[in-house]
Amino acid sequence: MTHSRFIPCMLIRGGTSKGAYFLASDLPQSPEERDQLLIQIMGSGDAQQINGIGGGTTLTSKVGIISLSQSPEAELDYFFVQVGVEEKIVDTKPSCGNILSGVIAFAAEKGLIELTEGSTTVRVRNVNTNTIIEVTAETPDKALKFDGDTSIDGVPGSGSPVLLNFLNVGGAKTGKLFPTGSTREMIHGIEISCVDAAVPMVHIPAQALGLVGNESKAAIDSNPDLLSQIESIRLVAGERMGLGDVRGSVIPKVAIVSPPHAGGTITSRYLVPHNCHASHAVTGAICVGAASLIEGTVTHQQAQISSELVSIEHPSGKIDVKLTLLEGESEPVIAQAALVRTARPLFKGEVYIA
């Protein structure tokens, strides 16, 4: 890294999130130095992140770090960083499919990839989870297209579709789709499921928490007793899943699951993990969708399944994920999980770091 008071940066809205994107070569190679720099850039340690470029929410305090891939199976490496808002912390254990949807726009701008006529597909290695995702964007005349008719709940207006095809995401973090060895178990008298598909998660039936399941984000966030109860379950689940003491980590995430209320397959309130997501994370949708299809989980018990396309109801609408599950020796194999997102670059320039 050159000694400069500025670092090249792009701000991109990817799916229902917004993040700062950097070339890996423009950031310190030391993880400790890199993390401290990102905390400074985002303005963490303040609820409004007023002294940085973060947006004051977990959905807008995200970073994507991009480079040419070190893997022969992929063209690009994508490393995701969740930067704290009120706390000066970073977490690189999870991933983010929404921020992933902005990777082609960033990589094309930086000359890392060549766009092809009609559409461009890039194989991306998620460094956080060591999984491969095929990302496809519309590129008429070998140029990126951001306007279009595709709309996603949680984002105003419409845009050009970005297709995300996640490959073999079971056990992405822990090595097992069901890291505790069971599809369901009891924690503090509540039956839950611990599932690792794209992201480690704890699925809790809404009824067991005294909820209907379609509560608003505000209703969940303003209920400290509920959040405390969920956190106590999450801490035990984290230990059982082999993740250790997760008090300082955003994984495992949590889904409060219930039957569909608006014609979908299942209802989910996705916690990140100490407040409710305004819509739903992509990786969380894959996990909830996969569990909906697998008998024995509390999620399957809540779902109304009609096909491999799972429509998940969330506070801002729905997110659809199409899954391909195969029989495995000891547990099901999630061969593919496909979703549609949109992305829009917001600015490119340099971020001041002095």
C-alpha positions as a Markdown table, in Angstrom:
| # | Residue | x | y | z |
|---|---|---|---|---|
| 1 | Met | 0.0 | 0.0 | 0.0 |
| 2 | Thr | 1.3 | 3.4 | -0.9 |
| 3 | His | 1.5 | 6.1 | 1.8 |
| 4 | Ser | -1.4 | 8.3 | 0.7 |
| 5 | Arg | -4.2 | 10.2 | 2.5 |
| 6 | Phe | -6.7 | 8.8 | 0.0 |
| 7 | Ile | -7.8 | 5.3 | -1.1 |
| 8 | Pro | -9.8 | 4.6 | -4.3 |
| 9 | Cys | -13.3 | 3.5 | -3.4 |
| 10 | Met | -16.7 | 2.9 | -4.9 |
| 11 | Leu | -20.0 | 3.0 | -3.1 |
| 12 | Ile | -22.5 | 0.6 | -4.6 |
| 13 | Arg | -26.1 | -0.4 | -3.6 |
| 14 | Gly | -26.2 | -4.2 | -3.9 |
| 15 | Gly | -29.6 | -5.8 | -3.4 |
| 16 | Thr | -31.0 | -4.4 | -0.2 |
| 17 | Ser | -27.6 | -3.4 | 1.2 |
| 18 | Lys | -25.1 | -0.6 | 0.5 |
| 19 | Gly | -21.4 | -0.9 | 0.8 |
| 20 | Ala | -17.9 | 0.5 | 0.1 |
| 21 | Tyr | -15.9 | -1.6 | -2.4 |
| 22 | Phe | -12.1 | -1.6 | -2.5 |
| 23 | Leu | -9.4 | -3.4 | -4.4 |
| 24 | Ala | -7.5 | -5.7 | -2.0 |
| 25 | Ser | -4.2 | -4.2 | -3.2 |
| 26 | Asp | -5.3 | -0.7 | -2.1 |
| 27 | Leu | -5.8 | -1.8 | 1.6 |
| 28 | Pro | -3.2 | -2.9 | 4.2 |
| 29 | Gln | -2.2 | -6.5 | 4.0 |
| 30 | Ser | -2.2 | -6.8 | 7.8 |
| 31 | Pro | -5.7 | -7.8 | 8.9 |
| 32 | Glu | -5.4 | -5.7 | 12.1 |
| 33 | Glu | -4.3 | -2.6 | 10.1 |
| 34 | Arg | -7.0 | -3.2 | 7.5 |
| 35 | Asp | -9.8 | -3.5 | 10.1 |
| 36 | Gln | -8.8 | -0.4 | 11.9 |
| 37 | Leu | -8.7 | 1.5 | 8.7 |
| 38 | Leu | -12.2 | 0.3 | 7.7 |
| 39 | Ile | -13.6 | 1.3 | 11.1 |
| 40 | Gln | -12.2 | 4.8 | 10.5 |
| 41 | Ile | -13.5 | 5.0 | 7.0 |
| 42 | Met | -17.0 | 3.9 | 8.1 |
| 43 | Gly | -17.1 | 6.2 | 11.1 |
| 44 | Ser | -17.8 | 3.3 | 13.5 |
| 45 | Gly | -18.2 | 4.0 | 17.2 |
| 46 | Asp | -21.1 | 6.4 | 16.6 |
| 47 | Ala | -24.7 | 5.5 | 16.0 |
| 48 | Gln | -24.9 | 7.9 | 13.0 |
| 49 | Gln | -21.4 | 7.1 | 11.7 |
| 50 | Ile | -21.4 | 10.9 | 11.1 |
| 51 | Asn | -17.6 | 11.0 | 10.8 |
| 52 | Gly | -17.4 | 8.3 | 8.1 |
| 53 | Ile | -19.2 | 7.0 | 5.0 |
| 54 | Gly | -21.3 | 4.4 | 6.8 |
| 55 | Gly | -25.0 | 4.9 | 6.8 |
| 56 | Gly | -25.8 | 4.3 | 10.5 |
| 57 | Thr | -27.3 | 0.8 | 10.0 |
| 58 | Thr | -25.9 | -2.7 | 9.7 |
| 59 | Leu | -27.2 | -2.8 | 6.1 |
| 60 | Thr | -25.2 | 0.3 | 5.1 |
| 61 | Ser | -22.0 | -0.4 | 7.1 |
| 62 | Lys | -20.6 | -3.1 | 4.8 |
| 63 | Val | -17.4 | -3.5 | 2.8 |
| 64 | Gly | -16.5 | -5.7 | -0.3 |
| 65 | Ile | -12.8 | -6.3 | -1.0 |
| 66 | Ile | -12.2 | -7.6 | -4.5 |
| 67 | Ser | -9.2 | -9.1 | -6.3 |
| 68 | Leu | -8.3 | -11.5 | -9.1 |
| 69 | Ser | -8.9 | -14.9 | -7.7 |
| 70 | Gln | -6.2 | -17.1 | -6.2 |
| 71 | Ser | -8.4 | -20.1 | -7.0 |
| 72 | Pro | -8.3 | -21.9 | -10.4 |
| 73 | Glu | -12.1 | -22.4 | -10.0 |
| 74 | Ala | -12.9 | -18.7 | -10.0 |
| 75 | Glu | -12.0 | -15.4 | -11.8 |
| 76 | Leu | -12.6 | -13.1 | -8.8 |
| 77 | Asp | -12.1 | -13.3 | -5.0 |
| 78 | Tyr | -14.7 | -11.5 | -2.9 |
| 79 | Phe | -14.0 | -10.9 | 0.8 |
| 80 | Phe | -16.9 | -9.4 | 2.8 |
| 81 | Val | -16.4 | -7.3 | 5.9 |
| 82 | Gln | -19.3 | -6.4 | 8.3 |
| 83 | Val | -18.2 | -3.2 | 10.0 |
| 84 | Gly | -19.8 | -2.2 | 13.4 |
| 85 | Val | -22.0 | 0.9 | 13.7 |
| 86 | Glu | -22.0 | 1.9 | 17.3 |
| 87 | Glu | -19.1 | -0.4 | 18.2 |
| 88 | Lys | -15.6 | -0.2 | 16.7 |
| 89 | Ile | -15.6 | -3.8 | 15.5 |
| 90 | Val | -15.4 | -5.8 | 12.3 |
| 91 | Asp | -16.6 | -9.3 | 11.6 |
| 92 | Thr | -15.3 | -11.3 | 8.6 |
| 93 | Lys | -17.0 | -14.6 | 9.6 |
| 94 | Pro | -20.2 | -14.0 | 7.7 |
| 95 | Ser | -20.8 | -13.3 | 4.0 |
| 96 | Cys | -23.3 | -11.0 | 2.2 |
| 97 | Gly | -25.1 | -12.0 | -1.0 |
| 98 | Asn | -26.5 | -8.5 | -1.5 |
| 99 | Ile | -23.0 | -6.9 | -1.5 |
| 100 | Leu | -21.9 | -9.7 | -3.8 |
| 101 | Ser | -24.4 | -8.5 | -6.5 |
| 102 | Gly | -22.3 | -5.3 | -6.9 |
| 103 | Val | -19.1 | -7.2 | -7.7 |
| 104 | Ile | -19.4 | -7.2 | -11.5 |
| 105 | Ala | -19.9 | -3.4 | -11.6 |
| 106 | Phe | -16.9 | -2.8 | -9.4 |
| 107 | Ala | -14.6 | -5.4 | -11.2 |
| 108 | Ala | -15.5 | -4.0 | -14.6 |
| 109 | Glu | -14.8 | -0.4 | -13.5 |
| 110 | Lys | -11.4 | -1.5 | -12.2 |
| 111 | Gly | -10.5 | -3.5 | -15.3 |
| 112 | Leu | -10.4 | -6.9 | -13.5 |
| 113 | Ile | -12.8 | -8.5 | -16.0 |
| 114 | Glu | -13.9 | -8.1 | -19.6 |
| 115 | Leu | -17.6 | -7.8 | -20.3 |
| 116 | Thr | -19.1 | -9.9 | -23.0 |
| 117 | Glu | -21.9 | -9.2 | -25.5 |
| 118 | Gly | -25.4 | -9.6 | -24.1 |
| 119 | Ser | -24.6 | -10.8 | -20.6 |
| 120 | Thr | -21.5 | -11.5 | -18.5 |
| 121 | Thr | -21.1 | -14.3 | -16.1 |
| 122 | Val | -18.2 | -14.3 | -13.6 |
| 123 | Arg | -17.3 | -17.1 | -11.2 |
| 124 | Val | -16.6 | -15.5 | -7.8 |
| 125 | Arg | -15.0 | -17.2 | -4.8 |
| 126 | Asn | -16.3 | -16.0 | -1.5 |
| 127 | Val | -13.2 | -15.9 | 0.6 |
| 128 | Asn | -15.1 | -15.9 | 3.8 |
| 129 | Thr | -16.8 | -19.2 | 3.2 |
| 130 | Asn | -14.6 | -20.6 | 0.4 |
| 131 | Thr | -17.6 | -21.2 | -1.8 |
| 132 | Ile | -18.2 | -20.4 | -5.5 |
| 133 | Ile | -21.0 | -18.2 | -6.9 |
| 134 | Glu | -21.8 | -17.6 | -10.5 |
| 135 | Val | -22.8 | -13.9 | -10.9 |
| 136 | Thr | -24.5 | -12.8 | -14.1 |
| 137 | Ala | -25.3 | -9.3 | -15.2 |
| 138 | Glu | -26.9 | -7.8 | -18.4 |
| 139 | Thr | -24.2 | -6.3 | -20.6 |
| 140 | Pro | -25.7 | -5.2 | -24.0 |
| 141 | Asp | -23.0 | -3.8 | -26.3 |
| 142 | Lys | -20.4 | -5.1 | -23.7 |
| 143 | Ala | -21.5 | -2.4 | -21.3 |
| 144 | Leu | -23.1 | -2.7 | -17.9 |
| 145 | Lys | -26.9 | -1.9 | -17.7 |
| 146 | Phe | -28.4 | -0.7 | -14.5 |
| 147 | Asp | -31.9 | 0.4 | -15.5 |
| 148 | Gly | -34.6 | -2.2 | -16.2 |
| 149 | Asp | -37.9 | -3.7 | -15.1 |
| 150 | Thr | -36.6 | -6.0 | -12.3 |
| 151 | Ser | -37.8 | -4.9 | -8.8 |
| 152 | Ile | -36.8 | -6.4 | -5.5 |
| 153 | Asp | -38.8 | -5.8 | -2.3 |
| 154 | Gly | -36.9 | -3.4 | 0.0 |
| 155 | Val | -35.5 | -1.2 | -2.8 |
| 156 | Pro | -37.5 | 1.6 | -4.4 |
| 157 | Gly | -37.9 | 1.5 | -8.2 |
| 158 | Ser | -36.5 | -1.2 | -10.6 |
| 159 | Gly | -33.3 | -2.1 | -12.3 |
| 160 | Ser | -31.4 | -4.6 | -14.4 |
| 161 | Pro | -31.3 | -8.1 | -12.9 |
| 162 | Val | -28.2 | -9.6 | -11.4 |
| 163 | Leu | -28.4 | -13.4 | -11.1 |
| 164 | Leu | -26.6 | -15.1 | -8.2 |
| 165 | Asn | -26.1 | -18.8 | -8.5 |
| 166 | Phe | -24.6 | -20.2 | -5.3 |
| 167 | Leu | -22.9 | -23.6 | -5.7 |
| 168 | Asn | -22.6 | -26.3 | -2.9 |
| 169 | Val | -23.4 | -24.0 | 0.0 |
| 170 | Gly | -24.2 | -26.6 | 2.6 |
| 171 | Gly | -21.8 | -26.4 | 5.6 |
| 172 | Ala | -20.3 | -23.2 | 4.2 |
| 173 | Lys | -18.8 | -22.2 | 7.6 |
| 174 | Thr | -18.9 | -25.2 | 9.8 |
| 175 | Gly | -18.5 | -28.0 | 7.2 |
| 176 | Lys | -21.9 | -29.5 | 7.8 |
| 177 | Leu | -25.4 | -28.5 | 6.8 |
| 178 | Phe | -26.5 | -29.6 | 10.3 |
| 179 | Pro | -23.5 | -28.8 | 12.4 |
| 180 | Thr | -24.9 | -30.2 | 15.6 |
| 181 | Gly | -25.7 | -33.5 | 13.9 |
| 182 | Ser | -29.5 | -33.0 | 14.3 |
| 183 | Thr | -32.2 | -31.4 | 12.3 |
| 184 | Arg | -33.8 | -30.0 | 15.4 |
| 185 | Glu | -33.1 | -29.8 | 19.2 |
| 186 | Met | -34.1 | -28.1 | 22.4 |
| 187 | Ile | -32.5 | -25.0 | 23.8 |
| 188 | His | -34.1 | -23.4 | 26.9 |
| 189 | Gly | -37.2 | -25.4 | 26.4 |
| 190 | Ile | -37.7 | -24.2 | 22.8 |
| 191 | Glu | -37.3 | -26.5 | 19.8 |
| 192 | Ile | -35.0 | -25.0 | 17.2 |
| 193 | Ser | -33.0 | -25.9 | 14.2 |
| 194 | Cys | -29.3 | -25.1 | 13.6 |
| 195 | Val | -28.6 | -24.9 | 9.9 |
| 196 | Asp | -25.5 | -23.9 | 7.9 |
| 197 | Ala | -26.4 | -23.2 | 4.3 |
| 198 | Ala | -24.6 | -20.1 | 3.0 |
| 199 | Val | -24.6 | -18.8 | 6.6 |
| 200 | Pro | -24.9 | -20.5 | 10.0 |
| 201 | Met | -28.3 | -19.8 | 11.4 |
| 202 | Val | -30.6 | -20.6 | 14.3 |
| 203 | His | -34.2 | -21.1 | 13.2 |
| 204 | Ile | -36.8 | -20.5 | 15.9 |
| 205 | Pro | -40.6 | -20.9 | 15.5 |
| 206 | Ala | -42.4 | -17.7 | 16.1 |
| 207 | Gln | -45.1 | -19.3 | 18.2 |
| 208 | Ala | -42.5 | -20.6 | 20.7 |
| 209 | Leu | -41.5 | -16.9 | 21.3 |
| 210 | Gly | -45.1 | -15.8 | 21.7 |
| 211 | Leu | -45.2 | -14.2 | 18.3 |
| 212 | Val | -47.5 | -14.5 | 15.2 |
| 213 | Gly | -44.4 | -14.2 | 12.9 |
| 214 | Asn | -45.4 | -11.3 | 10.7 |
| 215 | Glu | -44.5 | -8.6 | 13.3 |
| 216 | Ser | -42.8 | -5.5 | 12.0 |
| 217 | Lys | -39.1 | -4.7 | 12.4 |
| 218 | Ala | -40.0 | -1.9 | 14.8 |
| 219 | Ala | -42.1 | -4.3 | 17.0 |
| 220 | Ile | -39.2 | -6.8 | 17.2 |
| 221 | Asp | -36.5 | -4.2 | 17.8 |
| 222 | Ser | -38.4 | -2.5 | 20.5 |
| 223 | Asn | -38.9 | -5.7 | 22.5 |
| 224 | Pro | -35.8 | -6.0 | 24.8 |
| 225 | Asp | -37.2 | -9.1 | 26.6 |
| 226 | Leu | -37.7 | -10.9 | 23.2 |
| 227 | Leu | -34.2 | -9.9 | 22.0 |
| 228 | Ser | -32.7 | -11.1 | 25.2 |
| 229 | Gln | -34.5 | -14.5 | 25.0 |
| 230 | Ile | -33.3 | -14.9 | 21.4 |
| 231 | Glu | -29.7 | -14.0 | 22.3 |
| 232 | Ser | -29.6 | -16.5 | 25.1 |
| 233 | Ile | -30.7 | -19.2 | 22.6 |
| 234 | Arg | -28.2 | -18.0 | 20.0 |
| 235 | Leu | -25.3 | -18.2 | 22.4 |
| 236 | Val | -26.0 | -21.8 | 23.3 |
| 237 | Ala | -26.5 | -22.7 | 19.6 |
| 238 | Gly | -23.2 | -21.0 | 18.6 |
| 239 | Glu | -21.3 | -23.3 | 21.0 |
| 240 | Arg | -23.2 | -26.4 | 19.8 |
| 241 | Met | -22.5 | -25.5 | 16.2 |
| 242 | Gly | -18.7 | -25.3 | 16.9 |
| 243 | Leu | -18.5 | -21.6 | 16.6 |
| 244 | Gly | -17.3 | -21.0 | 20.2 |
| 245 | Asp | -18.3 | -18.0 | 22.2 |
| 246 | Val | -20.4 | -15.9 | 19.7 |
| 247 | Arg | -21.1 | -12.9 | 21.9 |
| 248 | Gly | -18.8 | -10.7 | 19.8 |
| 249 | Ser | -19.8 | -12.3 | 16.4 |
| 250 | Val | -22.8 | -11.7 | 14.1 |
| 251 | Ile | -23.0 | -15.4 | 13.4 |
| 252 | Pro | -24.9 | -17.5 | 13.8 |
| 253 | Lys | -27.7 | -15.3 | 12.5 |
| 254 | Val | -31.3 | -15.9 | 13.6 |
| 255 | Ala | -34.6 | -16.5 | 11.7 |
| 256 | Ile | -38.0 | -16.3 | 13.4 |
| 257 | Val | -40.0 | -18.6 | 11.2 |
| 258 | Ser | -43.8 | -19.0 | 10.8 |
| 259 | Pro | -46.3 | -20.1 | 8.1 |
| 260 | Pro | -46.8 | -17.8 | 5.2 |
| 261 | His | -49.2 | -14.8 | 5.8 |
| 262 | Ala | -49.3 | -13.4 | 2.3 |
| 263 | Gly | -49.3 | -16.3 | -0.2 |
| 264 | Gly | -45.6 | -17.2 | 0.0 |
| 265 | Thr | -43.9 | -20.4 | 1.2 |
| 266 | Ile | -42.8 | -19.3 | 4.7 |
| 267 | Thr | -42.5 | -16.1 | 6.8 |
| 268 | Ser | -39.1 | -15.1 | 8.2 |
| 269 | Arg | -37.9 | -12.3 | 10.4 |
| 270 | Tyr | -34.1 | -12.3 | 10.0 |
| 271 | Leu | -32.0 | -11.0 | 12.9 |
| 272 | Val | -28.6 | -9.6 | 12.2 |
| 273 | Pro | -28.4 | -10.8 | 15.0 |
| 274 | His | -29.4 | -8.1 | 17.6 |
| 275 | Asn | -32.0 | -6.3 | 15.5 |
| 276 | Cys | -34.4 | -7.3 | 12.7 |
| 277 | His | -33.3 | -6.9 | 9.1 |
| 278 | Ala | -35.5 | -4.4 | 7.2 |
| 279 | Ser | -36.0 | -7.0 | 4.5 |
| 280 | His | -33.9 | -10.2 | 4.3 |
| 281 | Ala | -30.3 | -11.2 | 3.6 |
| 282 | Val | -29.6 | -13.3 | 0.5 |
| 283 | Thr | -27.5 | -15.8 | 2.4 |
| 284 | Gly | -30.2 | -16.0 | 5.1 |
| 285 | Ala | -32.8 | -16.6 | 2.4 |
| 286 | Ile | -30.8 | -19.5 | 1.1 |
| 287 | Cys | -30.6 | -21.0 | 4.6 |
| 288 | Val | -34.2 | -20.5 | 5.3 |
| 289 | Gly | -35.2 | -21.8 | 1.9 |
| 290 | Ala | -33.1 | -24.9 | 2.2 |
| 291 | Ala | -34.4 | -25.7 | 5.6 |
| 292 | Ser | -38.0 | -25.2 | 4.4 |
| 293 | Leu | -37.4 | -28.1 | 2.0 |
| 294 | Ile | -35.8 | -30.5 | 4.4 |
| 295 | Glu | -38.0 | -32.7 | 6.5 |
| 296 | Gly | -37.2 | -32.7 | 10.2 |
| 297 | Thr | -36.4 | -29.1 | 10.6 |
| 298 | Val | -38.7 | -26.7 | 12.5 |
| 299 | Thr | -38.6 | -24.5 | 9.4 |
| 300 | His | -40.1 | -27.3 | 7.2 |
| 301 | Gln | -42.8 | -27.7 | 9.8 |
| 302 | Gln | -43.8 | -24.0 | 9.3 |
| 303 | Ala | -43.5 | -24.0 | 5.5 |
| 304 | Gln | -46.1 | -24.6 | 2.8 |
| 305 | Ile | -44.0 | -26.3 | 0.1 |
| 306 | Ser | -45.3 | -26.6 | -3.5 |
| 307 | Ser | -41.9 | -26.6 | -5.4 |
| 308 | Glu | -38.2 | -26.0 | -5.1 |
| 309 | Leu | -38.9 | -22.3 | -5.5 |
| 310 | Val | -39.3 | -20.9 | -2.0 |
| 311 | Ser | -40.9 | -17.5 | -1.5 |
| 312 | Ile | -39.9 | -16.0 | 1.8 |
| 313 | Glu | -42.0 | -13.3 | 3.3 |
| 314 | His | -40.1 | -10.6 | 5.1 |
| 315 | Pro | -40.9 | -7.1 | 6.5 |
| 316 | Ser | -40.6 | -5.4 | 3.1 |
| 317 | Gly | -42.2 | -8.0 | 0.9 |
| 318 | Lys | -40.8 | -11.3 | -0.4 |
| 319 | Ile | -37.5 | -12.8 | -1.6 |
| 320 | Asp | -37.5 | -15.9 | -3.8 |
| 321 | Val | -34.8 | -18.5 | -3.9 |
| 322 | Lys | -34.8 | -21.6 | -6.2 |
| 323 | Leu | -32.9 | -24.5 | -4.7 |
| 324 | Thr | -31.6 | -27.8 | -6.1 |
| 325 | Leu | -31.2 | -30.4 | -3.4 |
| 326 | Leu | -29.6 | -33.8 | -3.9 |
| 327 | Glu | -29.4 | -36.8 | -1.7 |
| 328 | Gly | -26.1 | -37.1 | 0.2 |
| 329 | Glu | -24.5 | -39.9 | 2.1 |
| 330 | Ser | -25.2 | -38.4 | 5.5 |
| 331 | Glu | -27.2 | -35.2 | 4.8 |
| 332 | Pro | -28.8 | -33.5 | 1.8 |
| 333 | Val | -26.5 | -31.6 | -0.6 |
| 334 | Ile | -27.6 | -28.1 | -1.8 |
| 335 | Ala | -26.2 | -28.3 | -5.3 |
| 336 | Gln | -27.5 | -24.8 | -6.3 |
| 337 | Ala | -29.3 | -21.8 | -4.9 |
| 338 | Ala | -30.3 | -19.1 | -7.3 |
| 339 | Leu | -31.7 | -15.6 | -6.6 |
| 340 | Val | -32.2 | -12.4 | -8.5 |
| 341 | Arg | -30.9 | -9.1 | -7.2 |
| 342 | Thr | -30.3 | -5.6 | -8.7 |
| 343 | Ala | -27.3 | -3.3 | -8.1 |
| 344 | Arg | -26.5 | 0.4 | -8.8 |
| 345 | Pro | -23.2 | 2.2 | -8.4 |
| 346 | Leu | -23.6 | 5.4 | -6.4 |
| 347 | Phe | -20.2 | 7.0 | -6.6 |
| 348 | Lys | -16.5 | 6.3 | -7.4 |
| 349 | Gly | -13.6 | 8.3 | -6.1 |
| 350 | Glu | -11.3 | 8.4 | -3.2 |
| 351 | Val | -12.0 | 8.2 | 0.5 |
| 352 | Tyr | -10.0 | 10.4 | 2.9 |
| 353 | Ile | -8.1 | 8.3 | 5.5 |
| 354 | Ala | -5.9 | 10.8 | 7.3 |
